[in-house]
């Protein structure tokens, strides 16, 4: 919905990411608040924000592949793992942080492209199963390629360092993760607006029509897999640097499902939706934990009974979301915005 | 308005003075109460909680109470990470951890933040202070447990030929970690290794694995699974008339095994680190008092012992000065042959060796009940540290 009084005289101006001054001001304030957060908030909140931002990169990248290009993936967690291990291995060879991060991303992109090849023939649920195979194969590799990944014992990773500055605390890592998340989110927002993005949407909406208007399906599908996996690799690299120790168990099918849940809850095909989804899925267990802890202080007996219900509550929340807001949180957000724009008139 | 401000000020002042008057030592407890390992996580966590209640009722640490901050992380590494950050922001001095995934993910955090962790994951690399300086356990590593089990079998082997040994394990870090060490030691002891079979932790049927094992005809099979998969293996073995005996790792051999496998588990062997409920040891009276005579799983006793040892470290640290994560670690490293009321073999830690002991309890199931057989002790060999 266009703001009242906001008119465009060129296509370029209409196609801006942030067309109004109000949006730019809000974004500026948000960025300022984010930059000030480590000085104000307790490091527990900062660490949760770090986890959310890493999840945002993973969710945004999966949304590009699944939400925008329509290529279902159940192997995203494994691509995150390839990035993490790639980073860790390059870091152990003494390479600087940025090269390791990009190298890890590149390795994940290559893995994504290899496992994306079947996407030319497979669609929907069939592709999902094919990417599930990617998840299982890569998990096997993480566990058994001991000389590369450390096998069952995992791999330690040192804190990142850029020009002698060590990012060795939650607060310092916050700025690093925030910068990379911003670049990734802006990157995906721009890809969606580009020629590739339009081709992705065309493939998602109906692949035959896309092919008829000259979209090279194989090239664009692989491009979607490569770009998405590259960013998943970046998320993996940041995870590795943040936790400082990676093991195969961290990149299981559960992680892939969690990313899928983020984009479904947030809103398929929407960058903002991915962010909402990542925040929601990361915060929900935290909120449930806090609720059960509070309950434990008030009524320990009830808390003991409520603890096993926690997983059920998590599942129930997801189901309720799918029933009552199938287009995700981003639609809710749009409705709220529309409500305030029209307030006090209903129409 | 003024009245409201005054009321809030009074409440705040009361809370603040209250918090200083009752200074406590905070300990984080990372538990799996609802996740995939909750069947053993719940009794272990209960052991931790009951031990703290027992310690607090008996003078705490130099008169200071211990306050537990428990988080159920449902065996999810990401949740473990944020739970740890919450603990740290609340000022914990030590942590009772749980599984392999979270213990590994936290290994460098706890080392950087100087917070000693007692976990129930016994991967060998946690025993090496060079790799994990703030990690402690009250049971020896899986490799040592496996070696002790093999020694027990070999010591009781009466025939002149070499005993044949096979391995069944899940293709998971927990199953794979001790394999190399055990195979090396088995060869040293003179076992004949017949082969390996993979059995998933969620297996519903072990017939293919058992048919392959029957061809190998081993006398003993080391099982690196958890109780459900071990029960499936034993039931199918009985059904197929498999003649070998099973030697089960610590998480596959508890009070639930008899419930799940019935008579099929009778007479097999399993390794444990703590006593069995009701066993004739000095501390059992305390346990029975704490639990009001309600039998508990051996994992409960392990949780109890893990906390008891941590508290002993805190008491030693308090005797040396201030109780901090660093002082607890240093105190623990001077601990020599500490007897946790007989509930587990005596414990010693060294600055360059965090293996609590080299003693492992071998158990069996008799008449549907887990029963202690013997404590097997190995030498504290440096070449085994971390492997």
Interface residues (C-beta under 8 A of the other chain):
Chain A: X42 X43 X44 X47 X48 X51 X140 X143 X151 X152 X153 X154 X156 X168 X170 X243 X244 X245 X247 X248 X249 X250 X254 X282 X285 X286 X289 X292 X293 X296 X307 X308 X310 X311
Chain B: X33 X34 X35 X38 X69 X70 X71 X72 X74 X76 X77 X78 X79 X81 X82 X83 X85 X86 X88 X89 X100 X101 X104 X105 X106 X107 X108 X109 X112 X123 X125 X131 X171 X172 X173 X176 X177
